[in-house]
Amino acid sequence: MDITGKINELRAEKAWSIAELSRRCKIPTVSLRVMLSRDNPNNYNVKSLMRIADSLGTTVAFLTSEQENDLPALSKKQRKEISKAITLLVDDYLTGKLKE
């Protein structure tokens, strides 16, 4: 699937309009509409792609990958839970509660 297809799929999963995604990633709606309707569905500048990926809770690597077996996008709640778990693990390791 191409970048535009992945963006539209993730946007649909969140039930976001293009205007909503535009607001969240701070890209003007008209500009985002143009990006999503280009003849080349893989033609994005890096800065815009980073903003879009972050807003959708995924990575640029996922959006640009040609493989369909990449990890799915994570919700904000999932990212927060993973971050918390990693922080706790590191803290336990650093305080000696967790052995190698």
mmCIF file as gemmi writes it, N, C-alpha and C atoms, coordinates in Angstrom:
data_model
loop_
_atom_site.group_PDB
_atom_site.id
_atom_site.type_symbol
_atom_site.label_atom_id
_atom_site.label_alt_id
_atom_site.label_comp_id
_atom_site.label_asym_id
_atom_site.label_entity_id
_atom_site.label_seq_id
_atom_site.pdbx_PDB_ins_code
_atom_site.Cartn_x
_atom_site.Cartn_y
_atom_site.Cartn_z
_atom_site.occupancy
_atom_site.B_iso_or_equiv
_atom_site.pdbx_formal_charge
_atom_site.auth_seq_id
_atom_site.auth_asym_id
_atom_site.pdbx_PDB_model_num
ATOM 1 N N . MET Axp A 1 ? 0.85 -1.179 0 1 0 ? 1 A 1
ATOM 2 C CA . MET Axp A 1 ? 0 0 0 1 0 ? 1 A 1
ATOM 3 C C . MET Axp A 1 ? 0.894 1.241 0 1 0 ? 1 A 1
ATOM 4 N N . ASP Axp A 2 ? 0.467 2.27 -0.681 1 0 ? 2 A 1
ATOM 5 C CA . ASP Axp A 2 ? 1.255 3.497 -0.757 1 0 ? 2 A 1
ATOM 6 C C . ASP Axp A 2 ? 1.034 4.373 0.48 1 0 ? 2 A 1
ATOM 7 N N . ILE Axp A 3 ? 1.824 5.427 0.585 1 0 ? 3 A 1
ATOM 8 C CA . ILE Axp A 3 ? 1.761 6.314 1.752 1 0 ? 3 A 1
ATOM 9 C C . ILE Axp A 3 ? 0.375 6.918 1.912 1 0 ? 3 A 1
ATOM 10 N N . THR Axp A 4 ? -0.173 7.43 0.821 1 0 ? 4 A 1
ATOM 11 C CA . THR Axp A 4 ? -1.496 8.055 0.885 1 0 ? 4 A 1
ATOM 12 C C . THR Axp A 4 ? -2.545 7.05 1.351 1 0 ? 4 A 1
ATOM 13 N N . GLY Axp A 5 ? -2.456 5.834 0.846 1 0 ? 5 A 1
ATOM 14 C CA . GLY Axp A 5 ? -3.398 4.792 1.256 1 0 ? 5 A 1
ATOM 15 C C . GLY Axp A 5 ? -3.314 4.507 2.75 1 0 ? 5 A 1
ATOM 16 N N . LYS Axp A 6 ? -2.088 4.44 3.273 1 0 ? 6 A 1
ATOM 17 C CA . LYS Axp A 6 ? -1.914 4.184 4.707 1 0 ? 6 A 1
ATOM 18 C C . LYS Axp A 6 ? -2.448 5.353 5.532 1 0 ? 6 A 1
ATOM 19 N N . ILE Axp A 7 ? -2.17 6.569 5.076 1 0 ? 7 A 1
ATOM 20 C CA . ILE Axp A 7 ? -2.672 7.743 5.794 1 0 ? 7 A 1
ATOM 21 C C . ILE Axp A 7 ? -4.195 7.716 5.822 1 0 ? 7 A 1
ATOM 22 N N . ASN Axp A 8 ? -4.804 7.459 4.681 1 0 ? 8 A 1
ATOM 23 C CA . ASN Axp A 8 ? -6.268 7.438 4.613 1 0 ? 8 A 1
ATOM 24 C C . ASN Axp A 8 ? -6.86 6.308 5.438 1 0 ? 8 A 1
ATOM 25 N N . GLU Axp A 9 ? -6.179 5.17 5.467 1 0 ? 9 A 1
ATOM 26 C CA . GLU Axp A 9 ? -6.656 4.042 6.276 1 0 ? 9 A 1
ATOM 27 C C . GLU Axp A 9 ? -6.613 4.379 7.769 1 0 ? 9 A 1
ATOM 28 N N . LEU Axp A 10 ? -5.487 4.941 8.219 1 0 ? 10 A 1
ATOM 29 C CA . LEU Axp A 10 ? -5.363 5.307 9.632 1 0 ? 10 A 1
ATOM 30 C C . LEU Axp A 10 ? -6.343 6.418 10 1 0 ? 10 A 1
ATOM 31 N N . ARG Axp A 11 ? -6.526 7.349 9.092 1 0 ? 11 A 1
ATOM 32 C CA . ARG Axp A 11 ? -7.459 8.45 9.306 1 0 ? 11 A 1
ATOM 33 C C . ARG Axp A 11 ? -8.882 7.906 9.428 1 0 ? 11 A 1
ATOM 34 N N . ALA Axp A 12 ? -9.234 6.949 8.587 1 0 ? 12 A 1
ATOM 35 C CA . ALA Axp A 12 ? -10.57 6.343 8.625 1 0 ? 12 A 1
ATOM 36 C C . ALA Axp A 12 ? -10.787 5.565 9.927 1 0 ? 12 A 1
ATOM 37 N N . GLU Axp A 13 ? -9.746 4.869 10.399 1 0 ? 13 A 1
ATOM 38 C CA . GLU Axp A 13 ? -9.856 4.126 11.662 1 0 ? 13 A 1
ATOM 39 C C . GLU Axp A 13 ? -10.186 5.061 12.824 1 0 ? 13 A 1
ATOM 40 N N . LYS Axp A 14 ? -9.679 6.278 12.751 1 0 ? 14 A 1
ATOM 41 C CA . LYS Axp A 14 ? -9.93 7.255 13.812 1 0 ? 14 A 1
ATOM 42 C C . LYS Axp A 14 ? -11.181 8.083 13.534 1 0 ? 14 A 1
ATOM 43 N N . ALA Axp A 15 ? -11.794 7.847 12.375 1 0 ? 15 A 1
ATOM 44 C CA . ALA Axp A 15 ? -12.982 8.603 11.941 1 0 ? 15 A 1
ATOM 45 C C . ALA Axp A 15 ? -12.688 10.097 11.858 1 0 ? 15 A 1
ATOM 46 N N . TRP Axp A 16 ? -11.494 10.417 11.353 1 0 ? 16 A 1
ATOM 47 C CA . TRP Axp A 16 ? -11.085 11.808 11.196 1 0 ? 16 A 1
ATOM 48 C C . TRP Axp A 16 ? -11.301 12.25 9.754 1 0 ? 16 A 1
ATOM 49 N N . SER Axp A 17 ? -11.791 13.433 9.594 1 0 ? 17 A 1
ATOM 50 C CA . SER Axp A 17 ? -11.862 14.042 8.268 1 0 ? 17 A 1
ATOM 51 C C . SER Axp A 17 ? -10.466 14.561 7.921 1 0 ? 17 A 1
ATOM 52 N N . ILE Axp A 18 ? -10.295 14.964 6.69 1 0 ? 18 A 1
ATOM 53 C CA . ILE Axp A 18 ? -9.021 15.573 6.299 1 0 ? 18 A 1
ATOM 54 C C . ILE Axp A 18 ? -8.811 16.853 7.104 1 0 ? 18 A 1
ATOM 55 N N . ALA Axp A 19 ? -9.896 17.584 7.333 1 0 ? 19 A 1
ATOM 56 C CA . ALA Axp A 19 ? -9.794 18.823 8.115 1 0 ? 19 A 1
ATOM 57 C C . ALA Axp A 19 ? -9.319 18.542 9.54 1 0 ? 19 A 1
ATOM 58 N N . GLU Axp A 20 ? -9.794 17.446 10.126 1 0 ? 20 A 1
ATOM 59 C CA . GLU Axp A 20 ? -9.376 17.091 11.495 1 0 ? 20 A 1
ATOM 60 C C . GLU Axp A 20 ? -7.896 16.714 11.527 1 0 ? 20 A 1
ATOM 61 N N . LEU Axp A 21 ? -7.465 15.901 10.581 1 0 ? 21 A 1
ATOM 62 C CA . LEU Axp A 21 ? -6.051 15.547 10.513 1 0 ? 21 A 1
ATOM 63 C C . LEU Axp A 21 ? -5.215 16.804 10.292 1 0 ? 21 A 1
ATOM 64 N N . SER Axp A 22 ? -5.687 17.671 9.432 1 0 ? 22 A 1
ATOM 65 C CA . SER Axp A 22 ? -5.008 18.93 9.143 1 0 ? 22 A 1
ATOM 66 C C . SER Axp A 22 ? -4.812 19.748 10.416 1 0 ? 22 A 1
ATOM 67 N N . ARG Axp A 23 ? -5.857 19.851 11.208 1 0 ? 23 A 1
ATOM 68 C CA . ARG Axp A 23 ? -5.795 20.607 12.461 1 0 ? 23 A 1
ATOM 69 C C . ARG Axp A 23 ? -4.794 19.972 13.416 1 0 ? 23 A 1
ATOM 70 N N . ARG Axp A 24 ? -4.812 18.664 13.517 1 0 ? 24 A 1
ATOM 71 C CA . ARG Axp A 24 ? -3.941 17.965 14.468 1 0 ? 24 A 1
ATOM 72 C C . ARG Axp A 24 ? -2.468 18.006 14.062 1 0 ? 24 A 1
ATOM 73 N N . CYS Axp A 25 ? -2.193 17.973 12.765 1 0 ? 25 A 1
ATOM 74 C CA . CYS Axp A 25 ? -0.783 17.973 12.344 1 0 ? 25 A 1
ATOM 75 C C . CYS Axp A 25 ? -0.298 19.36 11.925 1 0 ? 25 A 1
ATOM 76 N N . LYS Axp A 26 ? -1.181 20.347 12.059 1 0 ? 26 A 1
ATOM 77 C CA . LYS Axp A 26 ? -0.818 21.748 11.791 1 0 ? 26 A 1
ATOM 78 C C . LYS Axp A 26 ? -0.315 21.953 10.353 1 0 ? 26 A 1
ATOM 79 N N . ILE Axp A 27 ? -1.026 21.318 9.423 1 0 ? 27 A 1
ATOM 80 C CA . ILE Axp A 27 ? -0.793 21.527 7.997 1 0 ? 27 A 1
ATOM 81 C C . ILE Axp A 27 ? -2.089 22.107 7.454 1 0 ? 27 A 1
ATOM 82 N N . PRO Axp A 28 ? -2.023 23.207 6.691 1 0 ? 28 A 1
ATOM 83 C CA . PRO Axp A 28 ? -3.26 23.787 6.161 1 0 ? 28 A 1
ATOM 84 C C . PRO Axp A 28 ? -4.093 22.741 5.403 1 0 ? 28 A 1
ATOM 85 N N . THR Axp A 29 ? -5.393 22.789 5.605 1 0 ? 29 A 1
ATOM 86 C CA . THR Axp A 29 ? -6.298 21.807 5.008 1 0 ? 29 A 1
ATOM 87 C C . THR Axp A 29 ? -6.118 21.712 3.497 1 0 ? 29 A 1
ATOM 88 N N . VAL Axp A 30 ? -6.026 22.85 2.837 1 0 ? 30 A 1
ATOM 89 C CA . VAL Axp A 30 ? -5.866 22.845 1.378 1 0 ? 30 A 1
ATOM 90 C C . VAL Axp A 30 ? -4.574 22.113 0.994 1 0 ? 30 A 1
ATOM 91 N N . SER Axp A 31 ? -3.5 22.368 1.718 1 0 ? 31 A 1
ATOM 92 C CA . SER Axp A 31 ? -2.218 21.712 1.428 1 0 ? 31 A 1
ATOM 93 C C . SER Axp A 31 ? -2.314 20.205 1.637 1 0 ? 31 A 1
ATOM 94 N N . LEU Axp A 32 ? -2.97 19.798 2.717 1 0 ? 32 A 1
ATOM 95 C CA . LEU Axp A 32 ? -3.113 18.373 3.001 1 0 ? 32 A 1
ATOM 96 C C . LEU Axp A 32 ? -3.978 17.7 1.932 1 0 ? 32 A 1
ATOM 97 N N . ARG Axp A 33 ? -5.05 18.355 1.529 1 0 ? 33 A 1
ATOM 98 C CA . ARG Axp A 33 ? -5.903 17.801 0.463 1 0 ? 33 A 1
ATOM 99 C C . ARG Axp A 33 ? -5.101 17.606 -0.825 1 0 ? 33 A 1
ATOM 100 N N . VAL Axp A 34 ? -4.254 18.568 -1.151 1 0 ? 34 A 1
ATOM 101 C CA . VAL Axp A 34 ? -3.415 18.461 -2.353 1 0 ? 34 A 1
ATOM 102 C C . VAL Axp A 34 ? -2.459 17.278 -2.209 1 0 ? 34 A 1
ATOM 103 N N . MET Axp A 35 ? -1.825 17.148 -1.039 1 0 ? 35 A 1
ATOM 104 C CA . MET Axp A 35 ? -0.893 16.034 -0.81 1 0 ? 35 A 1
ATOM 105 C C . MET Axp A 35 ? -1.588 14.693 -1.011 1 0 ? 35 A 1
ATOM 106 N N . LEU Axp A 36 ? -2.797 14.569 -0.457 1 0 ? 36 A 1
ATOM 107 C CA . LEU Axp A 36 ? -3.512 13.298 -0.507 1 0 ? 36 A 1
ATOM 108 C C . LEU Axp A 36 ? -4.12 12.996 -1.872 1 0 ? 36 A 1
ATOM 109 N N . SER Axp A 37 ? -4.151 13.989 -2.75 1 0 ? 37 A 1
ATOM 110 C CA . SER Axp A 37 ? -4.767 13.757 -4.061 1 0 ? 37 A 1
ATOM 111 C C . SER Axp A 37 ? -3.763 13.782 -5.213 1 0 ? 37 A 1
ATOM 112 N N . ARG Axp A 38 ? -2.491 13.808 -4.922 1 0 ? 38 A 1
ATOM 113 C CA . ARG Axp A 38 ? -1.458 13.837 -5.97 1 0 ? 38 A 1
ATOM 114 C C . ARG Axp A 38 ? -1.481 12.56 -6.796 1 0 ? 38 A 1
ATOM 115 N N . ASP Axp A 39 ? -1 12.692 -8.033 1 0 ? 39 A 1
ATOM 116 C CA . ASP Axp A 39 ? -0.882 11.522 -8.904 1 0 ? 39 A 1
ATOM 117 C C . ASP Axp A 39 ? 0.11 10.513 -8.339 1 0 ? 39 A 1
ATOM 118 N N . ASN Axp A 40 ? 1.18 11.023 -7.724 1 0 ? 40 A 1
ATOM 119 C CA . ASN Axp A 40 ? 2.163 10.141 -7.102 1 0 ? 40 A 1
ATOM 120 C C . ASN Axp A 40 ? 1.826 10.038 -5.615 1 0 ? 40 A 1
ATOM 121 N N . PRO Axp A 41 ? 1.251 8.927 -5.18 1 0 ? 41 A 1
ATOM 122 C CA . PRO Axp A 41 ? 0.824 8.794 -3.782 1 0 ? 41 A 1
ATOM 123 C C . PRO Axp A 41 ? 1.962 8.634 -2.795 1 0 ? 41 A 1
ATOM 124 N N . ASN Axp A 42 ? 3.199 8.718 -3.262 1 0 ? 42 A 1
ATOM 125 C CA . ASN Axp A 42 ? 4.356 8.599 -2.367 1 0 ? 42 A 1
ATOM 126 C C . ASN Axp A 42 ? 5.207 9.859 -2.375 1 0 ? 42 A 1
ATOM 127 N N . ASN Axp A 43 ? 4.628 10.985 -2.764 1 0 ? 43 A 1
ATOM 128 C CA . ASN Axp A 43 ? 5.373 12.226 -2.896 1 0 ? 43 A 1
ATOM 129 C C . ASN Axp A 43 ? 5.041 13.172 -1.733 1 0 ? 43 A 1
ATOM 130 N N . TYR Axp A 44 ? 5.803 13.071 -0.644 1 0 ? 44 A 1
ATOM 131 C CA . TYR Axp A 44 ? 5.613 13.903 0.545 1 0 ? 44 A 1
ATOM 132 C C . TYR Axp A 44 ? 6.957 14.467 0.97 1 0 ? 44 A 1
ATOM 133 N N . ASN Axp A 45 ? 6.95 15.675 1.54 1 0 ? 45 A 1
ATOM 134 C CA . ASN Axp A 45 ? 8.209 16.145 2.112 1 0 ? 45 A 1
ATOM 135 C C . ASN Axp A 45 ? 8.322 15.57 3.525 1 0 ? 45 A 1
ATOM 136 N N . VAL Axp A 46 ? 9.529 15.451 3.984 1 0 ? 46 A 1
ATOM 137 C CA . VAL Axp A 46 ? 9.8 14.764 5.248 1 0 ? 46 A 1
ATOM 138 C C . VAL Axp A 46 ? 9.121 15.451 6.433 1 0 ? 46 A 1
ATOM 139 N N . LYS Axp A 47 ? 9.176 16.762 6.479 1 0 ? 47 A 1
ATOM 140 C CA . LYS Axp A 47 ? 8.592 17.494 7.598 1 0 ? 47 A 1
ATOM 141 C C . LYS Axp A 47 ? 7.081 17.243 7.69 1 0 ? 47 A 1
ATOM 142 N N . SER Axp A 48 ? 6.403 17.31 6.571 1 0 ? 48 A 1
ATOM 143 C CA . SER Axp A 48 ? 4.955 17.053 6.561 1 0 ? 48 A 1
ATOM 144 C C . SER Axp A 48 ? 4.668 15.61 6.947 1 0 ? 48 A 1
ATOM 145 N N . LEU Axp A 49 ? 5.449 14.69 6.412 1 0 ? 49 A 1
ATOM 146 C CA . LEU Axp A 49 ? 5.242 13.277 6.714 1 0 ? 49 A 1
ATOM 147 C C . LEU Axp A 49 ? 5.454 12.991 8.195 1 0 ? 49 A 1
ATOM 148 N N . MET Axp A 50 ? 6.43 13.656 8.809 1 0 ? 50 A 1
ATOM 149 C CA . MET Axp A 50 ? 6.674 13.491 10.245 1 0 ? 50 A 1
ATOM 150 C C . MET Axp A 50 ? 5.479 13.999 11.047 1 0 ? 50 A 1
ATOM 151 N N . ARG Axp A 51 ? 4.94 15.137 10.669 1 0 ? 51 A 1
ATOM 152 C CA . ARG Axp A 51 ? 3.785 15.7 11.371 1 0 ? 51 A 1
ATOM 153 C C . ARG Axp A 51 ? 2.567 14.793 11.231 1 0 ? 51 A 1
ATOM 154 N N . ILE Axp A 52 ? 2.343 14.294 10.027 1 0 ? 52 A 1
ATOM 155 C CA . ILE Axp A 52 ? 1.201 13.417 9.776 1 0 ? 52 A 1
ATOM 156 C C . ILE Axp A 52 ? 1.335 12.124 10.578 1 0 ? 52 A 1
ATOM 157 N N . ALA Axp A 53 ? 2.511 11.512 10.524 1 0 ? 53 A 1
ATOM 158 C CA . ALA Axp A 53 ? 2.746 10.255 11.249 1 0 ? 53 A 1
ATOM 159 C C . ALA Axp A 53 ? 2.538 10.44 12.738 1 0 ? 53 A 1
ATOM 160 N N . ASP Axp A 54 ? 3.097 11.507 13.297 1 0 ? 54 A 1
ATOM 161 C CA . ASP Axp A 54 ? 2.958 11.766 14.727 1 0 ? 54 A 1
ATOM 162 C C . ASP Axp A 54 ? 1.487 11.967 15.1 1 0 ? 54 A 1
ATOM 163 N N . SER Axp A 55 ? 0.769 12.708 14.299 1 0 ? 55 A 1
ATOM 164 C CA . SER Axp A 55 ? -0.646 12.96 14.578 1 0 ? 55 A 1
ATOM 165 C C . SER Axp A 55 ? -1.47 11.68 14.526 1 0 ? 55 A 1
ATOM 166 N N . LEU Axp A 56 ? -1.085 10.769 13.639 1 0 ? 56 A 1
ATOM 167 C CA . LEU Axp A 56 ? -1.815 9.511 13.499 1 0 ? 56 A 1
ATOM 168 C C . LEU Axp A 56 ? -1.339 8.445 14.488 1 0 ? 56 A 1
ATOM 169 N N . GLY Axp A 57 ? -0.308 8.774 15.257 1 0 ? 57 A 1
ATOM 170 C CA . GLY Axp A 57 ? 0.19 7.828 16.261 1 0 ? 57 A 1
ATOM 171 C C . GLY Axp A 57 ? 1.005 6.699 15.653 1 0 ? 57 A 1
ATOM 172 N N . THR Axp A 58 ? 1.706 6.991 14.573 1 0 ? 58 A 1
ATOM 173 C CA . THR Axp A 58 ? 2.529 5.979 13.928 1 0 ? 58 A 1
ATOM 174 C C . THR Axp A 58 ? 3.885 6.582 13.597 1 0 ? 58 A 1
ATOM 175 N N . THR Axp A 59 ? 4.646 5.894 12.793 1 0 ? 59 A 1
ATOM 176 C CA . THR Axp A 59 ? 5.978 6.361 12.442 1 0 ? 59 A 1
ATOM 177 C C . THR Axp A 59 ? 6.087 6.604 10.939 1 0 ? 59 A 1
ATOM 178 N N . VAL Axp A 60 ? 7.074 7.403 10.569 1 0 ? 60 A 1
ATOM 179 C CA . VAL Axp A 60 ? 7.357 7.617 9.152 1 0 ? 60 A 1
ATOM 180 C C . VAL Axp A 60 ? 7.763 6.286 8.524 1 0 ? 60 A 1
ATOM 181 N N . ALA Axp A 61 ? 8.498 5.47 9.266 1 0 ? 61 A 1
ATOM 182 C CA . ALA Axp A 61 ? 8.927 4.164 8.755 1 0 ? 61 A 1
ATOM 183 C C . ALA Axp A 61 ? 7.726 3.309 8.363 1 0 ? 61 A 1
ATOM 184 N N . PHE Axp A 62 ? 6.687 3.325 9.186 1 0 ? 62 A 1
ATOM 185 C CA . PHE Axp A 62 ? 5.484 2.549 8.859 1 0 ? 62 A 1
ATOM 186 C C . PHE Axp A 62 ? 4.826 3.095 7.597 1 0 ? 62 A 1
ATOM 187 N N . LEU Axp A 63 ? 4.694 4.408 7.513 1 0 ? 63 A 1
ATOM 188 C CA . LEU Axp A 63 ? 4.021 5.006 6.365 1 0 ? 63 A 1
ATOM 189 C C . LEU Axp A 63 ? 4.786 4.788 5.062 1 0 ? 63 A 1
ATOM 190 N N . THR Axp A 64 ? 6.11 4.774 5.127 1 0 ? 64 A 1
ATOM 191 C CA . THR Axp A 64 ? 6.916 4.662 3.912 1 0 ? 64 A 1
ATOM 192 C C . THR Axp A 64 ? 7.29 3.229 3.558 1 0 ? 64 A 1
ATOM 193 N N . SER Axp A 65 ? 7.062 2.31 4.469 1 0 ? 65 A 1
ATOM 194 C CA . SER Axp A 65 ? 7.418 0.921 4.218 1 0 ? 65 A 1
ATOM 195 C C . SER Axp A 65 ? 6.54 0.327 3.123 1 0 ? 65 A 1
ATOM 196 N N . GLU Axp A 66 ? 7.149 -0.473 2.285 1 0 ? 66 A 1
ATOM 197 C CA . GLU Axp A 66 ? 6.398 -1.159 1.243 1 0 ? 66 A 1
ATOM 198 C C . GLU Axp A 66 ? 5.878 -2.494 1.732 1 0 ? 66 A 1
ATOM 199 N N . GLN Axp A 67 ? 6.301 -2.913 2.898 1 0 ? 67 A 1
ATOM 200 C CA . GLN Axp A 67 ? 5.852 -4.185 3.444 1 0 ? 67 A 1
ATOM 201 C C . GLN Axp A 67 ? 4.528 -3.995 4.171 1 0 ? 67 A 1
ATOM 202 N N . GLU Axp A 68 ? 3.668 -4.959 4.026 1 0 ? 68 A 1
ATOM 203 C CA . GLU Axp A 68 ? 2.357 -4.899 4.682 1 0 ? 68 A 1
ATOM 204 C C . GLU Axp A 68 ? 2.402 -5.464 6.099 1 0 ? 68 A 1
ATOM 205 N N . ASN Axp A 69 ? 3.511 -6.106 6.475 1 0 ? 69 A 1
ATOM 206 C CA . ASN Axp A 69 ? 3.579 -6.779 7.771 1 0 ? 69 A 1
ATOM 207 C C . ASN Axp A 69 ? 4.182 -5.931 8.878 1 0 ? 69 A 1
ATOM 208 N N . ASP Axp A 70 ? 4.254 -4.621 8.674 1 0 ? 70 A 1
ATOM 209 C CA . ASP Axp A 70 ? 4.789 -3.751 9.711 1 0 ? 70 A 1
ATOM 210 C C . ASP Axp A 70 ? 3.853 -3.715 10.901 1 0 ? 70 A 1
ATOM 211 N N . LEU Axp A 71 ? 4.364 -3.257 12.013 1 0 ? 71 A 1
ATOM 212 C CA . LEU Axp A 71 ? 3.527 -3.107 13.192 1 0 ? 71 A 1
ATOM 213 C C . LEU Axp A 71 ? 2.448 -2.064 12.933 1 0 ? 71 A 1
ATOM 214 N N . PRO Axp A 72 ? 1.277 -2.276 13.465 1 0 ? 72 A 1
ATOM 215 C CA . PRO Axp A 72 ? 0.208 -1.292 13.272 1 0 ? 72 A 1
ATOM 216 C C . PRO Axp A 72 ? 0.481 -0.037 14.079 1 0 ? 72 A 1
ATOM 217 N N . ALA Axp A 73 ? -0.233 1.002 13.759 1 0 ? 73 A 1
ATOM 218 C CA . ALA Axp A 73 ? -0.118 2.253 14.501 1 0 ? 73 A 1
ATOM 219 C C . ALA Axp A 73 ? -0.582 2.027 15.938 1 0 ? 73 A 1
ATOM 220 N N . LEU Axp A 74 ? 0.011 2.761 16.851 1 0 ? 74 A 1
ATOM 221 C CA . LEU Axp A 74 ? -0.369 2.667 18.255 1 0 ? 74 A 1
ATOM 222 C C . LEU Axp A 74 ? -1.198 3.879 18.646 1 0 ? 74 A 1
ATOM 223 N N . SER Axp A 75 ? -2.161 3.65 19.508 1 0 ? 75 A 1
ATOM 224 C CA . SER Axp A 75 ? -2.959 4.761 20.006 1 0 ? 75 A 1
ATOM 225 C C . SER Axp A 75 ? -2.127 5.533 21.031 1 0 ? 75 A 1
ATOM 226 N N . LYS Axp A 76 ? -2.572 6.736 21.361 1 0 ? 76 A 1
ATOM 227 C CA . LYS Axp A 76 ? -1.86 7.523 22.382 1 0 ? 76 A 1
ATOM 228 C C . LYS Axp A 76 ? -1.82 6.769 23.695 1 0 ? 76 A 1
ATOM 229 N N . LYS Axp A 77 ? -2.922 6.111 24.032 1 0 ? 77 A 1
ATOM 230 C CA . LYS Axp A 77 ? -2.986 5.357 25.286 1 0 ? 77 A 1
ATOM 231 C C . LYS Axp A 77 ? -1.957 4.218 25.274 1 0 ? 77 A 1
ATOM 232 N N . GLN Axp A 78 ? -1.861 3.505 24.143 1 0 ? 78 A 1
ATOM 233 C CA . GLN Axp A 78 ? -0.896 2.417 24.044 1 0 ? 78 A 1
ATOM 234 C C . GLN Axp A 78 ? 0.532 2.937 24.131 1 0 ? 78 A 1
ATOM 235 N N . ARG Axp A 79 ? 0.825 4.049 23.441 1 0 ? 79 A 1
ATOM 236 C CA . ARG Axp A 79 ? 2.171 4.63 23.515 1 0 ? 79 A 1
ATOM 237 C C . ARG Axp A 79 ? 2.506 5.043 24.935 1 0 ? 79 A 1
ATOM 238 N N . LYS Axp A 80 ? 1.522 5.628 25.637 1 0 ? 80 A 1
ATOM 239 C CA . LYS Axp A 80 ? 1.736 6.064 27.017 1 0 ? 80 A 1
ATOM 240 C C . LYS Axp A 80 ? 1.999 4.858 27.924 1 0 ? 80 A 1
ATOM 241 N N . GLU Axp A 81 ? 1.242 3.778 27.736 1 0 ? 81 A 1
ATOM 242 C CA . GLU Axp A 81 ? 1.424 2.572 28.551 1 0 ? 81 A 1
ATOM 243 C C . GLU Axp A 81 ? 2.789 1.932 28.3 1 0 ? 81 A 1
ATOM 244 N N . ILE Axp A 82 ? 3.198 1.881 27.051 1 0 ? 82 A 1
ATOM 245 C CA . ILE Axp A 82 ? 4.506 1.315 26.713 1 0 ? 82 A 1
ATOM 246 C C . ILE Axp A 82 ? 5.621 2.166 27.305 1 0 ? 82 A 1
ATOM 247 N N . SER Axp A 83 ? 5.485 3.474 27.181 1 0 ? 83 A 1
ATOM 248 C CA . SER Axp A 83 ? 6.48 4.387 27.735 1 0 ? 83 A 1
ATOM 249 C C . SER Axp A 83 ? 6.588 4.213 29.251 1 0 ? 83 A 1
ATOM 250 N N . LYS Axp A 84 ? 5.449 4.091 29.909 1 0 ? 84 A 1
ATOM 251 C CA . LYS Axp A 84 ? 5.428 3.913 31.367 1 0 ? 84 A 1
ATOM 252 C C . LYS Axp A 84 ? 6.104 2.591 31.749 1 0 ? 84 A 1
ATOM 253 N N . ALA Axp A 85 ? 5.806 1.521 31.011 1 0 ? 85 A 1
ATOM 254 C CA . ALA Axp A 85 ? 6.389 0.214 31.299 1 0 ? 85 A 1
ATOM 255 C C . ALA Axp A 85 ? 7.906 0.247 31.117 1 0 ? 85 A 1
ATOM 256 N N . ILE Axp A 86 ? 8.369 0.903 30.069 1 0 ? 86 A 1
ATOM 257 C CA . ILE Axp A 86 ? 9.811 1.001 29.828 1 0 ? 86 A 1
ATOM 258 C C . ILE Axp A 86 ? 10.474 1.804 30.934 1 0 ? 86 A 1
ATOM 259 N N . THR Axp A 87 ? 9.85 2.904 31.34 1 0 ? 87 A 1
ATOM 260 C CA . THR Axp A 87 ? 10.396 3.739 32.416 1 0 ? 87 A 1
ATOM 261 C C . THR Axp A 87 ? 10.498 2.936 33.714 1 0 ? 87 A 1
ATOM 262 N N . LEU Axp A 88 ? 9.455 2.181 34.049 1 0 ? 88 A 1
ATOM 263 C CA . LEU Axp A 88 ? 9.481 1.359 35.257 1 0 ? 88 A 1
ATOM 264 C C . LEU Axp A 88 ? 10.574 0.303 35.187 1 0 ? 88 A 1
ATOM 265 N N . LEU Axp A 89 ? 10.73 -0.315 34.025 1 0 ? 89 A 1
ATOM 266 C CA . LEU Axp A 89 ? 11.766 -1.324 33.843 1 0 ? 89 A 1
ATOM 267 C C . LEU Axp A 89 ? 13.154 -0.733 34.036 1 0 ? 89 A 1
ATOM 268 N N . VAL Axp A 90 ? 13.391 0.414 33.439 1 0 ? 90 A 1
ATOM 269 C CA . VAL Axp A 90 ? 14.692 1.08 33.562 1 0 ? 90 A 1
ATOM 270 C C . VAL Axp A 90 ? 14.929 1.476 35.014 1 0 ? 90 A 1
ATOM 271 N N . ASP Axp A 91 ? 13.922 2.034 35.667 1 0 ? 91 A 1
ATOM 272 C CA . ASP Axp A 91 ? 14.059 2.415 37.072 1 0 ? 91 A 1
ATOM 273 C C . ASP Axp A 91 ? 14.392 1.202 37.938 1 0 ? 91 A 1
ATOM 274 N N . ASP Axp A 92 ? 13.684 0.088 37.717 1 0 ? 92 A 1
ATOM 275 C CA . ASP Axp A 92 ? 13.947 -1.129 38.488 1 0 ? 92 A 1
ATOM 276 C C . ASP Axp A 92 ? 15.371 -1.625 38.248 1 0 ? 92 A 1
ATOM 277 N N . TYR Axp A 93 ? 15.825 -1.544 37.024 1 0 ? 93 A 1
ATOM 278 C CA . TYR Axp A 93 ? 17.18 -1.983 36.704 1 0 ? 93 A 1
ATOM 279 C C . TYR Axp A 93 ? 18.211 -1.087 37.391 1 0 ? 93 A 1
ATOM 280 N N . LEU Axp A 94 ? 17.992 0.23 37.309 1 0 ? 94 A 1
ATOM 281 C CA . LEU Axp A 94 ? 18.951 1.176 37.869 1 0 ? 94 A 1
ATOM 282 C C . LEU Axp A 94 ? 18.997 1.128 39.406 1 0 ? 94 A 1
ATOM 283 N N . THR Axp A 95 ? 17.906 0.791 40.04 1 0 ? 95 A 1
ATOM 284 C CA . THR Axp A 95 ? 17.871 0.719 41.507 1 0 ? 95 A 1
ATOM 285 C C . THR Axp A 95 ? 18.235 -0.67 42.025 1 0 ? 95 A 1
ATOM 286 N N . GLY Axp A 96 ? 18.527 -1.599 41.113 1 0 ? 96 A 1
ATOM 287 C CA . GLY Axp A 96 ? 18.952 -2.939 41.522 1 0 ? 96 A 1
ATOM 288 C C . GLY Axp A 96 ? 17.805 -3.895 41.781 1 0 ? 96 A 1
ATOM 289 N N . LYS Axp A 97 ? 16.572 -3.458 41.589 1 0 ? 97 A 1
ATOM 290 C CA . LYS Axp A 97 ? 15.424 -4.352 41.788 1 0 ? 97 A 1
ATOM 291 C C . LYS Axp A 97 ? 15.331 -5.404 40.686 1 0 ? 97 A 1
ATOM 292 N N . LEU Axp A 98 ? 15.923 -5.076 39.558 1 0 ? 98 A 1
ATOM 293 C CA . LEU Axp A 98 ? 15.901 -5.994 38.414 1 0 ? 98 A 1
ATOM 294 C C . LEU Axp A 98 ? 17.323 -6.382 38.094 1 0 ? 98 A 1
ATOM 295 N N . LYS Axp A 99 ? 17.576 -7.665 38.083 1 0 ? 99 A 1
ATOM 296 C CA . LYS Axp A 99 ? 18.926 -8.157 37.784 1 0 ? 99 A 1
ATOM 297 C C . LYS Axp A 99 ? 19.023 -8.46 36.3 1 0 ? 99 A 1
ATOM 298 N N . GLU Axp A 100 ? 20.254 -8.405 35.775 1 0 ? 100 A 1
ATOM 299 C CA . GLU Axp A 100 ? 20.495 -8.675 34.355 1 0 ? 100 A 1
ATOM 300 C C . GLU Axp A 100 ? 20.041 -10.057 33.974 1 0 ? 100 A 1
